[in-house]
Amino acid sequence: MPQNNTLTNVEITAREVDFVTSFERDWQHLLDILGILRPIKMSPGTVLKSKYAEVTLEKNQVGKGEEIQTSTAVIKEKKYAEIKVEKYMTKVPIEDIAKYGYDNACVLSDEEFKNKLQQDVTDRFYAYLNKGMLKGSQKTWQRCLSIAKGAVINKYKKMHKKITKTIGFVNVMDLYDYLGDQPITTQTVFGFQYIQNFLGYDTIFLLSDEEIAQGTVIATPANNINLYYADPGESDFAKAGLEYTVSGQTNLIGYHVEGDYDTASSKSYALIGLELFAEYIDGVCIVTKGSENKNPEAINEDETTG
């Protein structure tokens, strides 16, 4: 009997380690695509604030020998989100384990659980991107792509900031409508597709109608995007009898598996505190396909609230 318990513990530990390492590996893949050098660890409760710049130009038509008035650039902040450690649980009943086998029932459940957790973070990020403060319209989808990129380059030059790469977000139907019957090579990372080196963009993510409306292009510099996280392994949880397996590297997620005799199920618990975040919200440009060409302009900060 002790030997069987030991074997079970080894299998559970391996399942937990596989979950957290594959989760982190997927995120690292995304970070590499986005050009994010490393996630930034924050304490739970830290408030993330996006920045935007307001520039006041002073008239410089001054007389001979008169002092030139200084134009001022003020960086303002807007609260976006608070870093929270969120709690999740799922379970697989023994009926499914008996019917499909442990590997099929539990491993497939883990994979779907992981995908849903990742999707929750990216969904919040897409909703945030749709609040970008540079907005305009163009008559064609191709012009939307071009003008959106130009607008973020122009914005960053005004702020005297460098751009590493330009990232775009588009509706997948718009891309295929534009290409028609032309072949295209796409790649996939945990649930969404992307293409690289397309129409001047380093990477373009192909999103669904729920994530971005058709006829809309969102662009931002890659170095405007960061991943902030709270470490679920750096806490007093273990002292309270709540032990979670973490990767031991950046610890983006904590995971624990145990049997629940009350419901005869295999329960899985996850702790996660992740936020994808654009540091400068006015470095996010949204251009929509419309009846007129209107170059992007910074909208009032209050219009992004909600």
CORRAQUI-V192284 format. One record per residue. N is the residue number from 1. PHI is phi in whole degrees, -180 to 180 (* if undefined). D_LAST is the distance of its C-alpha to the last C-alpha in Angstrom with 2 decimals. Layout:
# CORRAQUI-V192284
n->N phi->PHI d_last->D_LAST
n->N phi->PHI d_last->D_LAST
This chain:
# CORRAQUI-V192284
n->1 phi->* d_last->58.05
n->2 phi->-57 d_last->56.83
n->3 phi->-64 d_last->56.98
n->4 phi->-66 d_last->54.70
n->5 phi->-63 d_last->52.17
n->6 phi->-62 d_last->52.26
n->7 phi->-61 d_last->51.71
n->8 phi->-63 d_last->48.74
n->9 phi->-62 d_last->47.16
n->10 phi->-64 d_last->47.70
n->11 phi->-66 d_last->46.07
n->12 phi->-65 d_last->43.01
n->13 phi->-61 d_last->42.68
n->14 phi->-63 d_last->43.02
n->15 phi->-65 d_last->40.30
n->16 phi->-66 d_last->37.91
n->17 phi->-63 d_last->38.85
n->18 phi->-62 d_last->38.45
n->19 phi->-64 d_last->34.91
n->20 phi->-71 d_last->33.63
n->21 phi->-72 d_last->35.56
n->22 phi->-70 d_last->34.50
n->23 phi->-61 d_last->30.83
n->24 phi->-69 d_last->31.21
n->25 phi->-64 d_last->33.32
n->26 phi->-62 d_last->30.68
n->27 phi->-66 d_last->28.04
n->28 phi->-64 d_last->30.65
n->29 phi->-60 d_last->31.22
n->30 phi->-65 d_last->27.58
n->31 phi->-62 d_last->27.66
n->32 phi->-65 d_last->30.86
n->33 phi->-65 d_last->29.41
n->34 phi->-75 d_last->26.40
n->35 phi->85 d_last->28.82
n->36 phi->-82 d_last->27.38
n->37 phi->-68 d_last->30.44
n->38 phi->-162 d_last->29.55
n->39 phi->-66 d_last->26.84
n->40 phi->-112 d_last->26.08
n->41 phi->-80 d_last->26.76
n->42 phi->-130 d_last->24.67
n->43 phi->-78 d_last->25.30
n->44 phi->-55 d_last->23.23
n->45 phi->96 d_last->20.80
n->46 phi->-65 d_last->20.34
n->47 phi->-94 d_last->16.92
n->48 phi->-85 d_last->16.00
n->49 phi->-127 d_last->14.87
n->50 phi->-80 d_last->14.33
n->51 phi->-112 d_last->16.47
n->52 phi->-149 d_last->16.74
n->53 phi->-108 d_last->19.86
n->54 phi->-121 d_last->20.73
n->55 phi->-113 d_last->24.33
n->56 phi->-110 d_last->26.45
n->57 phi->-90 d_last->29.67
n->58 phi->-95 d_last->32.73
n->59 phi->-65 d_last->35.55
n->60 phi->-112 d_last->38.34
n->61 phi->-87 d_last->41.08
n->62 phi->-101 d_last->43.15
n->63 phi->-76 d_last->46.89
n->64 phi->-60 d_last->49.51
n->65 phi->82 d_last->49.33
n->66 phi->-81 d_last->46.20
n->67 phi->-71 d_last->43.41
n->68 phi->-80 d_last->40.53
n->69 phi->-73 d_last->37.18
n->70 phi->-90 d_last->34.65
n->71 phi->-80 d_last->31.30
n->72 phi->-112 d_last->28.60
n->73 phi->-118 d_last->25.79
n->74 phi->-112 d_last->23.25
n->75 phi->-93 d_last->21.03
n->76 phi->-112 d_last->17.84
n->77 phi->-123 d_last->15.59
n->78 phi->-137 d_last->11.98
n->79 phi->-64 d_last->11.46
n->80 phi->-108 d_last->10.45
n->81 phi->-158 d_last->12.33
n->82 phi->-108 d_last->15.55
n->83 phi->-68 d_last->18.61
n->84 phi->-126 d_last->19.78
n->85 phi->-90 d_last->22.92
n->86 phi->-98 d_last->22.14
n->87 phi->-111 d_last->25.05
n->88 phi->-137 d_last->26.17
n->89 phi->-149 d_last->29.44
n->90 phi->-139 d_last->31.24
n->91 phi->-146 d_last->34.86
n->92 phi->-120 d_last->37.66
n->93 phi->-71 d_last->40.36
n->94 phi->-65 d_last->44.01
n->95 phi->-61 d_last->44.59
n->96 phi->-70 d_last->42.52
n->97 phi->-65 d_last->44.23
n->98 phi->-66 d_last->47.62
n->99 phi->-77 d_last->46.86
n->100 phi->-107 d_last->45.29
n->101 phi->90 d_last->46.53
n->102 phi->-61 d_last->44.73
n->103 phi->-60 d_last->43.85
n->104 phi->-71 d_last->42.30
n->105 phi->-68 d_last->40.51
n->106 phi->-82 d_last->39.16
n->107 phi->-68 d_last->38.74
n->108 phi->-66 d_last->36.90
n->109 phi->-64 d_last->34.69
n->110 phi->-60 d_last->33.95
n->111 phi->-64 d_last->33.07
n->112 phi->-69 d_last->30.59
n->113 phi->-60 d_last->29.13
n->114 phi->-63 d_last->28.71
n->115 phi->-63 d_last->27.11
n->116 phi->-67 d_last->24.50
n->117 phi->-64 d_last->23.65
n->118 phi->-65 d_last->23.35
n->119 phi->-64 d_last->21.24
n->120 phi->-61 d_last->18.72
n->121 phi->-70 d_last->18.27
n->122 phi->-69 d_last->18.27
n->123 phi->-62 d_last->15.77
n->124 phi->-63 d_last->13.13
n->125 phi->-67 d_last->14.40
n->126 phi->-65 d_last->14.23
n->127 phi->-62 d_last->10.60
n->128 phi->-68 d_last->10.14
n->129 phi->-60 d_last->12.76
n->130 phi->-69 d_last->11.11
n->131 phi->-102 d_last->8.85
n->132 phi->-53 d_last->12.32
n->133 phi->-93 d_last->13.16
n->134 phi->-98 d_last->16.54
n->135 phi->-134 d_last->16.62
n->136 phi->-162 d_last->19.77
n->137 phi->-144 d_last->21.92
n->138 phi->-143 d_last->25.45
n->139 phi->-76 d_last->28.02
n->140 phi->-126 d_last->28.83
n->141 phi->-67 d_last->27.15
n->142 phi->-63 d_last->29.55
n->143 phi->-67 d_last->28.63
n->144 phi->-58 d_last->24.91
n->145 phi->-62 d_last->25.96
n->146 phi->-66 d_last->28.26
n->147 phi->-69 d_last->26.12
n->148 phi->-62 d_last->23.08
n->149 phi->-66 d_last->25.51
n->150 phi->-60 d_last->27.13
n->151 phi->-66 d_last->23.93
n->152 phi->-73 d_last->23.10
n->153 phi->-65 d_last->26.78
n->154 phi->-61 d_last->26.83
n->155 phi->-62 d_last->23.78
n->156 phi->-70 d_last->25.40
n->157 phi->-65 d_last->28.72
n->158 phi->-65 d_last->27.34
n->159 phi->-88 d_last->26.07
n->160 phi->58 d_last->29.51
n->161 phi->-119 d_last->28.19
n->162 phi->-87 d_last->29.88
n->163 phi->-111 d_last->28.52
n->164 phi->-83 d_last->30.15
n->165 phi->-141 d_last->29.02
n->166 phi->-110 d_last->26.49
n->167 phi->-110 d_last->24.43
n->168 phi->-120 d_last->23.15
n->169 phi->-130 d_last->21.07
n->170 phi->-137 d_last->22.17
n->171 phi->-77 d_last->22.58
n->172 phi->-61 d_last->25.99
n->173 phi->-68 d_last->27.21
n->174 phi->-64 d_last->26.80
n->175 phi->-63 d_last->28.98
n->176 phi->-71 d_last->31.69
n->177 phi->-66 d_last->31.67
n->178 phi->-69 d_last->32.28
n->179 phi->-80 d_last->34.99
n->180 phi->63 d_last->36.72
n->181 phi->-93 d_last->39.73
n->182 phi->-71 d_last->39.58
n->183 phi->-70 d_last->39.70
n->184 phi->-146 d_last->36.93
n->185 phi->-104 d_last->36.92
n->186 phi->-111 d_last->33.78
n->187 phi->-124 d_last->33.27
n->188 phi->-128 d_last->31.27
n->189 phi->-136 d_last->29.64
n->190 phi->22 d_last->28.50
n->191 phi->105 d_last->27.05
n->192 phi->-140 d_last->26.07
n->193 phi->-97 d_last->28.26
n->194 phi->-149 d_last->28.55
n->195 phi->-127 d_last->31.06
n->196 phi->-123 d_last->32.32
n->197 phi->57 d_last->33.81
n->198 phi->-123 d_last->32.59
n->199 phi->48 d_last->32.47
n->200 phi->89 d_last->32.16
n->201 phi->-93 d_last->29.46
n->202 phi->-70 d_last->30.55
n->203 phi->-144 d_last->28.44
n->204 phi->-125 d_last->26.38
n->205 phi->-93 d_last->24.54
n->206 phi->-101 d_last->24.88
n->207 phi->-112 d_last->21.97
n->208 phi->-90 d_last->21.73
n->209 phi->-60 d_last->19.99
n->210 phi->-72 d_last->17.51
n->211 phi->-99 d_last->16.59
n->212 phi->-154 d_last->16.83
n->213 phi->-71 d_last->17.74
n->214 phi->-62 d_last->21.36
n->215 phi->82 d_last->22.16
n->216 phi->-118 d_last->19.47
n->217 phi->-123 d_last->20.48
n->218 phi->-117 d_last->18.53
n->219 phi->-132 d_last->20.71
n->220 phi->-159 d_last->20.75
n->221 phi->-64 d_last->23.70
n->222 phi->-62 d_last->24.73
n->223 phi->-77 d_last->25.15
n->224 phi->-89 d_last->21.49
n->225 phi->-107 d_last->20.79
n->226 phi->-131 d_last->21.75
n->227 phi->-115 d_last->22.09
n->228 phi->-105 d_last->21.85
n->229 phi->-147 d_last->23.50
n->230 phi->-103 d_last->24.91
n->231 phi->-81 d_last->28.58
n->232 phi->-72 d_last->29.32
n->233 phi->-94 d_last->33.01
n->234 phi->-102 d_last->32.92
n->235 phi->-162 d_last->32.87
n->236 phi->-98 d_last->35.19
n->237 phi->-59 d_last->34.36
n->238 phi->-63 d_last->37.84
n->239 phi->-65 d_last->39.52
n->240 phi->-91 d_last->37.93
n->241 phi->86 d_last->39.37
n->242 phi->-109 d_last->36.19
n->243 phi->-105 d_last->37.26
n->244 phi->-123 d_last->35.18
n->245 phi->-80 d_last->36.49
n->246 phi->-125 d_last->34.76
n->247 phi->-75 d_last->35.77
n->248 phi->86 d_last->37.18
n->249 phi->-109 d_last->35.67
n->250 phi->-102 d_last->31.97
n->251 phi->51 d_last->31.36
n->252 phi->-75 d_last->28.04
n->253 phi->-151 d_last->28.71
n->254 phi->-113 d_last->31.13
n->255 phi->-142 d_last->32.96
n->256 phi->-146 d_last->35.62
n->257 phi->-124 d_last->37.74
n->258 phi->-155 d_last->40.06
n->259 phi->-84 d_last->41.94
n->260 phi->-110 d_last->41.04
n->261 phi->-71 d_last->44.32
n->262 phi->-64 d_last->42.81
n->263 phi->-114 d_last->41.18
n->264 phi->52 d_last->43.42
n->265 phi->-138 d_last->40.54
n->266 phi->-95 d_last->39.58
n->267 phi->-100 d_last->36.32
n->268 phi->-122 d_last->34.04
n->269 phi->-121 d_last->31.60
n->270 phi->-132 d_last->29.04
n->271 phi->-117 d_last->27.19
n->272 phi->-150 d_last->24.58
n->273 phi->-144 d_last->22.07
n->274 phi->-122 d_last->20.82
n->275 phi->-142 d_last->17.87
n->276 phi->-81 d_last->18.11
n->277 phi->-150 d_last->16.47
n->278 phi->-93 d_last->16.67
n->279 phi->-63 d_last->18.01
n->280 phi->-110 d_last->17.35
n->281 phi->-70 d_last->14.05
n->282 phi->-86 d_last->16.05
n->283 phi->-98 d_last->18.66
n->284 phi->-108 d_last->16.68
n->285 phi->-110 d_last->17.75
n->286 phi->-119 d_last->16.73
n->287 phi->-122 d_last->19.61
n->288 phi->-112 d_last->19.95
n->289 phi->-76 d_last->23.30
n->290 phi->-147 d_last->23.99
n->291 phi->-87 d_last->26.86
n->292 phi->-140 d_last->27.01
n->293 phi->-89 d_last->27.06
n->294 phi->-132 d_last->24.47
n->295 phi->-63 d_last->24.27
n->296 phi->-61 d_last->20.91
n->297 phi->-130 d_last->19.77
n->298 phi->-70 d_last->17.19
n->299 phi->-84 d_last->14.36
n->300 phi->-63 d_last->13.20
n->301 phi->-56 d_last->11.10
n->302 phi->-66 d_last->8.92
n->303 phi->-71 d_last->8.16
n->304 phi->-92 d_last->6.47
n->305 phi->-76 d_last->3.77
n->306 phi->126 d_last->0.00
